[in-house]
Structures are given as structure tokens and as C-alpha cells.
Amino acid sequence: MTPFEAGDRVLVSPRYLAGAGDRLADAIGPLIHLFGWPYEHERASGRIHVDSPDGSIFVSFDPGHPNGQWWTIAHHEPWWEAKFTQQTPIEAIAAVTQTLPQLLGDDRHIERIPLTTTPLAQIADLNHWTREGATFTSPDGHCHLKHIPGEETPWRFRHRVRGGFGTHWYAAFTQDTPERLVAQFFTHLATTTPVERAFGDVPRLVRTLDDALITPVRAAAVNPHVHHAAARLERAVRRR
């Protein structure tokens, strides 16, 4: 029996278990409102297409994509593409889209949108992911990053909880994608900092999963993030 109703706001960690979330505008809004990128919005389908001012990069959100590939980022000359399926946590996607203007030399708001310089292996170590060959694996074994240089798509992220329903998501970056963008995604995916969700948006299998930590936002006696950190510490002590 869960103590939460579907509409209750909760904090969830690890992030890769939390599902997509409901703040989709975080991935597109800054490009439009802070950097002035032109866009098209098809209200009937929900599809949104955003172009950089010079036409070299586009970001597409398509909730009707037949393969569940809701997000696509593509760059021309050199051509590269990043794609993300429906349940990919929006915070990690937004961390990539918000830094795209910096790739084009637009440093406005750089103090608000930091771009990581940490290598993939160090990000993994900092967040206790293990490495075996070409694969980094999250501490609970649910999320994997496979990095095989030389392949057409050298960076592939996959996530699935046993049983899979509603928990599977996939992210991929093709050859020539700047590795700092991959690191940006990984940084905001692997961090132990929780993300906020409506409880009903957390994948059903995750809600009762021992590997997930879910704590209230509004009912917390102290700051919700402090409460979440304390709950994580209590859990770690109990498991020793």
C-alpha cells in the first residue's frame, strides 16, 4: 500500500528510474525564450520543431513518433544525431539542449547553464557506476552506457527494470557528436540528486522498487531535498 496519491509531488532517485517527468518545456523553453531560436508547434499532434538561428542544429519533439523516439537533436556539417525515447528523464535531455547555443559560440547565460568538462569515466566513478569492457553500469544494474569508439553510434544508454513495462528507455549519440554533450547527459543522469515528479508519472514498477527512493515534497517536515538525503542515509545504514 503506497502512502502517495497519483497527484502528489515526490522526489525520486536515482534519476534514471524516475521516468520522463512533466517538465518537457525545460528542454525547449530556454532555446526559444532565452536564445531566440525560431520554432514551429503543431498543436494537433503536439510536435515541436526548433531550429538554431544559423540552421545548423535542430531539436524535434514528436510524441507521436511510431518508435517512441520522442526527442531528436541533429547537427549538420559534420552530421551527428542524438535521440531519446519517451521515458528518458527530461532533466538529462534538457541538460543537453540548453547547452547547444554554446556549441555555436553563443555564451549568453553561460553562468546559468554550465557545460561539464568531466570525462565519462570520471562521471561513472563519482556516481559509483562500474565498468566492464565497453560498458558502464549503474549501482543497481538497471541502467547501462555502452561506449564503443568507431561505431556509427558509439554511445548508447539503455534502461530497463525487470519486467520492463513502462521502465524501458533508450538514448543514443552518433559518431561526431561532441563528447562533452554525451558527458553532459551522463552527468545529469547519473547524479544522486533526486528529481521531482507527480507520483502517478513514476513508472508503476518503480513505485515499489527497493532500488528507488521516493519521498514527499509538500509533506516533508524540513526542506524536501534535505529530507530525501536523510532518507537515503537512513536506508544506507539499515542495509549495512
Order of alpha helices (4+ residues) and beta strands (2+ residues): beta-alpha-beta-beta-beta-beta-beta-alpha-alpha-alpha-beta-beta-beta-beta-beta-alpha-beta-alpha-beta-alpha
